[in-house]
């Protein structure tokens, strides 16, 4: 593969992975290649990152794809090769040859574990990477009916570095007493090196798979979307923590953008009579236009969210964003339901309160379950109209959050219409992909006849919607 093909493929993969790489930025990166020492891989990585990565949350995607498109030891006519700390490609090739010789002499995993123990006590990342590559070659190959493959799990099971923790801690602490700050620091340091080993193993497994199956095919499955493009409903615990960290910066960016937009739109509607009257002094030619004073409008926001387990994480992040932006609204009132509805505004009203604690209290204290604990949109809509119907008026924007999976219950379309009709605006944010609407017990299409239903699966789509809402 030529350097040009490798560059264009890498940029294409970054865009597919969710990074907003423009044509100009791709050209900037290409120009940087003309003045770099392509044998110095880390300088190449830094140049690409400086040209193409805009946010720190995009860096994991970038690094994963860089390891695939510019792997260690692969030149392929590009001039990109292995490198040590000084960028010496020849020394790295020699280290590879030595590692391969050691692997051929190693008869079982204990030999690797002894070497690993020594490396985890030091800080030689090049040697750790060489051991990882050697271990993948020794333990990672999998024979299957459709041919060979590679497994990082098998390598990790063979080395099992976490079982070395107790001995490593004793070696690091020496004669110091266990416990306290010293042990916590030592444990954190060793865990960091074990995590680095895992990354080297996974990177080498991907490299070998890319050589056998093609880098484009491996890149499609190896890259995890950037945090703002993660599907909220399918996020794991670590993803949810990362998403929670992104809410406040997202709210700040949206608030700034909305403030700028409000200041820029100071001119109101055209005042036709004043414009015509002023044109009389210029022979009837309207050289200057006059406008009515603009009346800034801050909507009242009424949020009604499904808090059932299937969509609880989506409701969580939407409420977090709405309350982070509450200064952009005249008032925010929140309601939650499962098979009955309760107002939950009280959990969010304390200034500076912890939104996570508010969500925990909502789950524990709000009266959301009537009988089954399964979503019943129809009954919840009826109860809302009976108890809280007067909160929606001509200044209100109604926002319903949920997947519209009604468990084959009565949809109560008349109650939904009674909520939508008096509202200034009404939207329904559905966290499921549109292709899944009206499958199984979903009645999204039925509700969409009475309210604008919008697919909203990640923070990017949520931010775009709120930017238009305020």
C-alpha positions as CSV (number, residue, x, y, z in Angstrom):
1,X,0.0,0.0,0.0
2,X,1.5,3.4,-1.0
3,X,1.8,6.3,1.4
4,X,-1.0,8.2,-0.4
5,X,-3.4,5.2,-0.2
6,X,-2.5,4.7,3.5
7,X,-3.2,8.4,4.2
8,X,-6.5,8.6,2.4
9,X,-7.7,5.3,4.0
10,X,-6.7,6.6,7.4
11,X,-8.6,9.9,7.0
12,X,-11.6,8.0,5.6
13,X,-11.6,5.7,8.6
14,X,-11.4,8.6,11.0
15,X,-14.5,10.1,9.4
16,X,-16.3,6.8,9.6
17,X,-15.3,6.6,13.3
18,X,-17.1,9.9,14.0
19,X,-14.2,12.4,13.9
20,X,-15.1,15.6,12.0
21,X,-12.1,15.7,9.6
22,X,-12.5,18.3,6.9
23,X,-10.8,18.2,3.4
24,X,-8.6,21.1,4.4
25,X,-7.4,19.3,7.6
26,X,-6.7,16.2,5.6
27,X,-4.5,18.3,3.2
28,X,-2.7,19.9,6.2
29,X,-1.8,16.4,7.5
30,X,-0.6,15.4,4.0
31,X,1.6,18.5,3.8
32,X,3.1,17.6,7.2
33,X,4.2,14.2,5.8
34,X,6.4,16.0,3.3
35,X,8.6,17.5,6.0
36,X,8.6,14.7,8.6
37,X,11.0,11.8,9.1
38,X,8.6,9.0,8.3
39,X,10.7,6.5,10.2
40,X,9.9,8.3,13.5
41,X,6.5,6.9,14.2
42,X,5.6,8.9,17.3
43,X,6.4,12.2,15.5
44,X,4.1,11.0,12.7
45,X,1.4,10.2,15.2
46,X,1.8,13.7,16.8
47,X,1.6,15.4,13.4
48,X,-1.6,13.6,12.4
49,X,-3.2,14.2,15.9
50,X,-2.3,18.0,15.7
51,X,-3.9,18.2,12.2
52,X,-7.0,16.0,12.7
53,X,-8.0,15.7,16.3
54,X,-10.1,18.5,17.8
55,X,-11.3,17.1,21.1
56,X,-9.7,14.9,23.7
57,X,-12.6,12.5,23.6
58,X,-11.7,11.7,20.0
59,X,-8.1,10.6,20.9
60,X,-8.9,7.0,21.7
61,X,-10.6,6.5,18.3
62,X,-7.6,8.2,16.6
63,X,-5.0,6.1,18.4
64,X,-6.8,2.8,17.6
65,X,-7.0,3.7,13.9
66,X,-3.5,4.9,13.8
67,X,-2.2,1.6,15.2
68,X,-4.1,-0.2,12.4
69,X,-3.1,2.1,9.5
70,X,0.5,2.7,10.6
71,X,1.4,-0.5,12.6
72,X,4.7,-1.2,14.1
73,X,7.2,-2.9,11.7
74,X,5.1,-2.3,8.5
75,X,6.7,-0.3,5.8
76,X,4.8,-1.4,2.7
77,X,6.6,1.2,0.6
78,X,5.6,4.0,2.9
79,X,8.8,4.5,4.8
80,X,6.9,4.1,8.1
81,X,8.6,1.5,10.3
82,X,9.2,0.5,13.9
83,X,11.0,2.9,16.2
84,X,12.5,3.0,19.6
85,X,12.5,6.0,22.0
86,X,15.0,7.8,19.7
87,X,13.2,6.8,16.5
88,X,15.9,4.3,15.5
89,X,14.2,1.9,13.1
90,X,17.2,-0.5,12.9
91,X,17.3,-1.0,16.6
92,X,13.6,-1.8,16.7
93,X,14.0,-4.4,14.0
94,X,16.8,-6.0,16.0
95,X,14.6,-6.0,19.1
96,X,11.9,-7.8,17.0
97,X,14.3,-10.4,15.9
98,X,15.5,-11.0,19.5
99,X,12.0,-11.3,20.7
100,X,11.1,-13.8,18.1
101,X,14.2,-15.9,19.1
102,X,13.2,-15.8,22.7
103,X,9.6,-16.9,21.8
104,X,10.9,-19.9,20.0
105,X,12.9,-20.9,23.2
106,X,10.0,-20.4,25.6
107,X,8.2,-23.6,26.3
108,X,5.4,-22.5,28.5
109,X,3.7,-19.4,30.0
110,X,5.9,-19.3,33.1
111,X,8.9,-18.2,31.1
112,X,6.8,-15.2,29.9
113,X,5.4,-14.5,33.3
114,X,8.9,-14.3,34.8
115,X,9.9,-11.8,32.1
116,X,6.7,-10.0,32.6
117,X,7.3,-9.7,36.3
118,X,10.6,-8.0,35.7
119,X,9.1,-5.6,33.1
120,X,6.2,-4.6,35.4
121,X,8.7,-3.6,38.1
122,X,10.5,-1.4,35.5
123,X,9.3,1.2,33.1
124,X,10.5,0.0,29.7
125,X,7.5,0.4,27.5
126,X,9.5,-0.7,24.4
127,X,10.4,-4.0,26.0
128,X,6.8,-4.4,27.3
129,X,5.5,-3.9,23.8
130,X,8.0,-6.4,22.4
131,X,6.9,-9.0,25.0
132,X,3.3,-8.4,24.1
133,X,4.0,-9.0,20.4
134,X,5.9,-12.1,21.2
135,X,3.2,-13.4,23.5
136,X,0.6,-12.9,20.8
137,X,2.6,-15.0,18.4
138,X,3.1,-17.7,21.0
139,X,-0.3,-17.9,22.6
140,X,-2.8,-15.9,20.6
141,X,-3.3,-18.0,17.4
142,X,-6.7,-19.7,17.1
143,X,-7.4,-22.5,14.7
144,X,-10.9,-22.6,13.4
145,X,-13.0,-24.3,10.7
146,X,-12.7,-21.2,8.5
147,X,-9.0,-20.7,9.0
148,X,-6.7,-19.2,11.7
149,X,-7.4,-16.1,13.8
150,X,-6.0,-14.3,16.8
151,X,-7.3,-13.8,20.3
152,X,-6.2,-11.2,22.9
153,X,-8.2,-13.2,25.5
154,X,-6.0,-16.3,25.1
155,X,-2.9,-14.2,25.5
156,X,-4.3,-12.5,28.6
157,X,-5.3,-15.9,30.1
158,X,-1.8,-17.3,29.4
159,X,0.1,-14.4,31.0
160,X,-2.6,-13.6,33.7
161,X,-0.6,-10.6,34.9
162,X,-3.1,-9.6,37.7
163,X,-2.2,-12.7,39.6
164,X,1.3,-11.2,40.0
165,X,0.0,-8.2,41.9
166,X,0.8,-9.4,45.4
167,X,4.4,-10.3,44.7
168,X,4.9,-7.1,42.7
169,X,3.5,-5.0,45.6
170,X,5.9,-6.7,48.1
171,X,8.9,-6.0,45.7
172,X,7.9,-2.3,45.2
173,X,7.1,-1.6,48.9
174,X,10.2,-3.4,50.2
175,X,10.2,-3.2,54.0
176,X,7.4,-0.7,54.2
177,X,4.2,-1.7,56.0
178,X,1.3,-2.7,53.7
179,X,-1.7,-0.3,53.4
180,X,-1.8,3.4,53.3
181,X,-0.8,5.9,50.6
182,X,2.4,4.0,49.6
183,X,0.5,0.8,48.8
184,X,-2.3,2.6,46.9
185,X,0.3,4.5,44.8
186,X,2.2,1.2,44.1
187,X,-1.0,-0.6,43.2
188,X,-2.0,2.2,40.8
189,X,1.4,2.3,39.2
190,X,1.4,-1.5,38.6
191,X,-2.2,-1.4,37.3
192,X,-1.3,1.3,34.8
193,X,1.5,-0.9,33.4
194,X,-0.8,-3.9,33.3
195,X,-3.3,-1.8,31.3
196,X,-0.6,-0.7,29.0
197,X,0.3,-4.4,28.4
198,X,-3.3,-5.1,27.6
199,X,-3.3,-2.3,25.1
200,X,-0.1,-3.6,23.4
201,X,-1.6,-7.1,23.2
202,X,-4.9,-5.8,21.7
203,X,-3.0,-3.6,19.2
204,X,-0.9,-6.5,18.0
205,X,-3.9,-8.8,17.6
206,X,-5.6,-6.1,15.5
207,X,-2.4,-5.7,13.4
208,X,-2.2,-9.4,12.6
209,X,-5.9,-9.5,11.8
210,X,-5.6,-6.5,9.5
211,X,-2.7,-8.2,7.7
212,X,-4.9,-11.3,7.1
213,X,-8.3,-9.8,6.5
214,X,-7.6,-6.2,5.4
215,X,-7.3,-3.1,7.5
216,X,-10.6,-1.6,6.3
217,X,-12.6,-4.6,7.5
218,X,-10.9,-4.7,10.9
219,X,-11.2,-1.0,11.4
220,X,-15.0,-1.2,11.1
221,X,-15.2,-3.5,14.2
222,X,-12.2,-2.2,16.2
223,X,-13.3,1.4,16.6
224,X,-15.6,2.4,19.3
225,X,-17.6,5.5,18.5
226,X,-16.5,8.8,20.0
227,X,-18.3,9.4,23.3
228,X,-20.7,12.0,21.8
229,X,-21.8,9.5,19.2
230,X,-22.3,6.5,21.6
231,X,-25.7,5.0,21.5
232,X,-27.0,5.8,24.9
233,X,-29.3,2.8,25.2
234,X,-26.4,0.4,24.5
235,X,-23.8,2.1,26.6
236,X,-22.0,0.1,29.3
237,X,-21.1,1.4,32.8
238,X,-17.9,3.0,31.7
239,X,-19.6,4.6,28.7
240,X,-22.2,6.1,31.0
241,X,-19.5,7.7,33.2
242,X,-17.9,9.2,30.1
243,X,-21.2,10.5,28.9
244,X,-22.0,12.1,32.3
245,X,-18.7,14.0,32.1
246,X,-19.7,15.3,28.7
247,X,-23.0,16.8,29.7
248,X,-21.8,20.0,31.3
249,X,-19.3,20.9,28.6
250,X,-22.1,20.2,26.0
251,X,-24.4,22.5,28.0
252,X,-21.8,25.2,28.1
253,X,-21.2,25.1,24.4
254,X,-25.0,25.1,23.6
255,X,-25.6,28.0,26.1
256,X,-22.9,30.1,24.4
257,X,-24.2,29.4,21.0
258,X,-27.8,30.2,21.9
259,X,-26.7,33.5,23.6
260,X,-24.8,34.5,20.5
261,X,-27.8,33.7,18.3
262,X,-30.1,35.7,20.5
263,X,-27.8,38.8,20.4
264,X,-27.4,38.5,16.6
265,X,-31.1,38.4,15.9
266,X,-31.9,41.8,17.4
267,X,-33.9,43.1,14.4
268,X,-37.6,42.2,14.7
269,X,-40.1,41.9,11.9
270,X,-40.2,44.5,9.1
271,X,-42.3,47.6,10.0
272,X,-43.8,48.2,6.5
273,X,-45.6,51.5,7.4
274,X,-42.5,53.2,8.8
275,X,-40.4,51.9,6.0
276,X,-42.8,53.4,3.3
277,X,-43.1,56.7,5.3
278,X,-39.3,57.0,5.4
279,X,-39.0,56.3,1.7
280,X,-41.0,59.5,0.8
281,X,-37.9,61.6,1.6
282,X,-36.0,59.6,-1.1
283,X,-38.6,59.8,-3.9
284,X,-40.3,56.6,-2.8
285,X,-37.2,54.4,-2.8
286,X,-36.9,52.5,0.5
287,X,-33.1,53.0,1.1
288,X,-33.5,52.2,4.8
289,X,-35.7,49.6,6.4
290,X,-37.4,49.9,9.8
291,X,-38.2,47.0,12.1
292,X,-40.5,46.4,15.0
293,X,-38.8,46.0,18.4
294,X,-37.9,42.3,18.9
295,X,-39.5,40.7,21.8
296,X,-37.2,38.0,23.1
297,X,-39.0,34.8,23.9
298,X,-37.9,32.2,26.4
299,X,-40.1,29.1,26.2
300,X,-41.4,27.2,29.2
301,X,-40.2,23.6,28.9
302,X,-42.4,20.7,30.1
303,X,-40.5,17.4,30.0
304,X,-42.4,14.1,30.3
305,X,-40.1,11.1,30.3
306,X,-40.4,7.3,30.4
307,X,-38.3,6.2,33.4
308,X,-38.7,2.5,32.8
309,X,-35.5,0.4,32.8
310,X,-35.3,0.1,29.0
311,X,-34.8,3.8,28.5
312,X,-33.8,5.1,31.9
313,X,-30.3,6.1,30.8
314,X,-31.7,8.2,27.9
315,X,-34.2,10.0,30.2
316,X,-31.3,10.5,32.7
317,X,-29.1,12.3,30.2
318,X,-31.9,14.3,28.6
319,X,-33.0,15.6,32.0
320,X,-29.4,16.4,32.9
321,X,-29.0,18.5,29.8
322,X,-32.3,20.2,30.2
323,X,-31.5,21.3,33.7
324,X,-28.0,22.3,32.8
325,X,-29.6,24.7,30.2
326,X,-32.5,25.8,32.4
327,X,-31.3,29.5,32.2
328,X,-32.2,29.4,28.5
329,X,-35.9,28.7,29.5
330,X,-38.4,30.7,31.4
331,X,-39.2,27.6,33.5
332,X,-38.6,23.9,33.4
333,X,-41.1,21.4,34.8
334,X,-40.3,17.7,34.7
335,X,-42.6,14.7,34.9
336,X,-41.7,11.0,34.9
337,X,-43.8,7.9,34.4
338,X,-43.7,4.1,34.0
339,X,-47.3,3.1,34.2
340,X,-48.4,6.2,36.1
341,X,-47.0,9.7,36.2
342,X,-45.6,11.9,38.9
343,X,-44.0,15.4,38.9
344,X,-40.3,15.2,39.6
345,X,-39.3,18.9,39.3
346,X,-38.7,19.0,43.1
347,X,-35.7,16.7,42.8
348,X,-33.8,19.1,40.5
349,X,-34.7,22.5,41.9
350,X,-31.8,22.9,44.4
351,X,-29.2,25.2,42.9
352,X,-25.9,23.4,42.4
353,X,-27.4,20.1,43.3
354,X,-25.9,16.8,42.2
355,X,-27.9,15.6,39.1
356,X,-26.9,12.0,39.8
357,X,-28.2,12.2,43.3
358,X,-31.4,13.8,42.0
359,X,-31.9,10.9,39.6
360,X,-31.3,8.4,42.4
361,X,-34.0,10.1,44.5
362,X,-36.3,10.2,41.5
363,X,-36.0,6.4,41.1
364,X,-36.5,5.7,44.8
365,X,-39.1,8.3,45.8
366,X,-41.3,9.2,42.8
367,X,-44.6,7.5,42.4
368,X,-44.2,6.0,39.0
369,X,-45.6,2.4,39.3
370,X,-49.3,1.6,39.5
371,X,-49.5,-2.1,38.9
372,X,-47.0,-3.9,36.7
373,X,-44.0,-1.7,36.5
374,X,-44.0,-2.0,32.7
375,X,-44.4,1.1,30.5
376,X,-48.0,2.1,29.9
377,X,-47.9,5.3,27.9
378,X,-51.7,5.5,27.5
379,X,-52.6,5.4,31.2
380,X,-49.7,7.8,32.0
381,X,-51.0,10.3,29.4
382,X,-54.5,10.1,30.8
383,X,-53.3,10.7,34.4
384,X,-51.1,13.6,33.2
385,X,-54.1,15.3,31.5
386,X,-56.3,14.8,34.6
387,X,-53.7,16.0,37.2
388,X,-51.4,18.3,35.3
389,X,-53.1,19.3,32.1
390,X,-53.1,23.0,33.0
391,X,-49.2,23.2,33.0
392,X,-49.2,23.2,29.2
393,X,-50.1,26.5,27.6
394,X,-49.4,28.6,24.6
395,X,-45.9,29.5,25.9
396,X,-45.0,25.9,26.6
397,X,-42.8,23.6,24.7
398,X,-43.7,19.9,25.4
399,X,-41.0,17.3,25.2
400,X,-41.8,13.6,25.5
401,X,-39.0,11.1,26.0
402,X,-39.4,7.4,25.4
403,X,-39.3,4.5,23.0
404,X,-43.1,4.3,22.4
405,X,-43.1,0.7,23.4
406,X,-46.5,0.4,25.0
407,X,-46.6,-3.3,25.9
408,X,-49.8,-3.7,23.7
409,X,-51.8,-1.3,26.0
410,X,-54.3,1.4,24.9
411,X,-52.3,4.2,23.3
412,X,-54.8,6.9,24.6
413,X,-54.4,9.1,21.5
414,X,-57.1,11.5,22.8
415,X,-55.0,12.2,25.9
416,X,-51.9,12.8,23.8
417,X,-53.9,15.2,21.6
418,X,-55.1,17.1,24.7
419,X,-51.5,17.6,25.7
420,X,-50.1,18.6,22.2
421,X,-52.9,20.9,21.2
422,X,-52.4,23.8,23.7
423,X,-48.6,23.7,23.5
424,X,-46.6,26.2,21.5
425,X,-44.4,23.3,20.2
426,X,-44.4,19.6,20.9
427,X,-41.8,17.0,20.2
428,X,-41.2,13.3,21.0
429,X,-37.5,12.2,21.3
430,X,-37.2,8.5,20.6
431,X,-33.8,6.9,21.5
432,X,-34.4,3.9,19.2
433,X,-33.2,3.9,15.6
434,X,-36.0,4.7,13.2
435,X,-35.7,1.3,11.6
436,X,-36.9,-0.3,14.8
437,X,-40.0,1.9,15.1
438,X,-43.3,0.0,14.8
439,X,-41.6,-3.4,15.5
440,X,-42.9,-5.6,18.3
441,X,-44.9,-3.5,20.8
442,X,-43.6,-0.2,19.4
443,X,-46.4,2.2,18.3
444,X,-44.1,5.1,17.3
445,X,-45.7,5.4,14.0
446,X,-49.2,5.8,15.6
447,X,-48.0,8.5,18.0
448,X,-46.0,10.2,15.1
449,X,-49.3,11.1,13.5
450,X,-50.1,13.4,16.4
451,X,-46.6,14.7,17.5
452,X,-43.3,15.2,15.7
453,X,-41.2,12.2,16.6
454,X,-37.4,12.5,16.3
455,X,-34.7,9.9,16.5
456,X,-32.3,10.9,19.2
457,X,-29.8,8.2,20.1
458,X,-26.7,10.0,21.2
459,X,-25.4,13.3,22.7
460,X,-24.7,14.8,19.3
461,X,-28.3,14.4,18.2
462,X,-29.5,15.5,21.6
463,X,-27.3,18.7,21.5
464,X,-28.5,19.5,17.9
465,X,-32.2,19.2,19.0
466,X,-31.8,21.3,22.2
467,X,-29.9,23.9,20.1
468,X,-33.1,24.3,18.0
469,X,-35.4,24.1,21.0
470,X,-34.2,27.0,23.1
